[in-house]
């Protein structure tokens, strides 16, 4: 074998004795092998490389971007995926939820808790005021059993009135109103007191009758109003609009049902006229 280092084509020369018969059965001829000019018998190497690369790309599954939340435990920070799931018993049942859902729920709960907290503060303030009023009333009732004038002076002071000035005014009113009573004998005073008692109960009875009459009238008005709304197809918003227009443009402070029906009918006719004109146009 000979190698020519100065020729670009490297050739291997085989000895005659090692050459076997060629395809024609002849031997003894020299055969030169060109390693660089001869094309490889298998030209699929590039295809194999491309196939391997494509398979590797197919195996690379794109991972979704995970939202992470920072959690503190002691002095250490931990990253927790927002979609990490937990289980907890609610009313005896296992409920599954994510970290993000828990945070959202807590955020909404915070808003409602704030509203309820404000409402509770108002309720506590109202309760405190009510307790204060009841305390004054109980003390007034206690004083009134032994010192009626002193009881009224106590109430006057509670609402910011000078109790001494209140006493002077009350004395003056009593003397002016009951001057005749001071000059009456025992029998006349008894008759006077009985008359006062009868007038008191008559006034109380009249007030109760008036209350019942007003209550019945309100019930009857509500029934008629409901019937009118149904018959004339008047909604609550439309009713409010009609009453407002009657007060503002009609100068009627307390519109009656007849006024409401009349104005509603006028508006309906006006709307129909406008529709007809639009169709004609």
Secondary structure as GFF3:
##gff-version 3
##sequence-region A 1 281
A	DSSP	beta_strand	11	13	.	.	.	ID=ss1
A	DSSP	three_ten_helix	16	18	.	.	.	ID=ss2
A	DSSP	beta_strand	32	34	.	.	.	ID=ss3
A	DSSP	alpha_helix	45	59	.	.	.	ID=ss4
A	DSSP	beta_strand	68	73	.	.	.	ID=ss5
A	DSSP	beta_strand	76	81	.	.	.	ID=ss6
A	DSSP	beta_strand	85	90	.	.	.	ID=ss7
A	DSSP	beta_strand	93	98	.	.	.	ID=ss8
A	DSSP	alpha_helix	99	144	.	.	.	ID=ss9
A	DSSP	alpha_helix	148	158	.	.	.	ID=ss10
A	DSSP	alpha_helix	163	177	.	.	.	ID=ss11
A	DSSP	alpha_helix	179	182	.	.	.	ID=ss12
A	DSSP	alpha_helix	186	231	.	.	.	ID=ss13
A	DSSP	alpha_helix	236	248	.	.	.	ID=ss14
A	DSSP	alpha_helix	257	280	.	.	.	ID=ss15
###
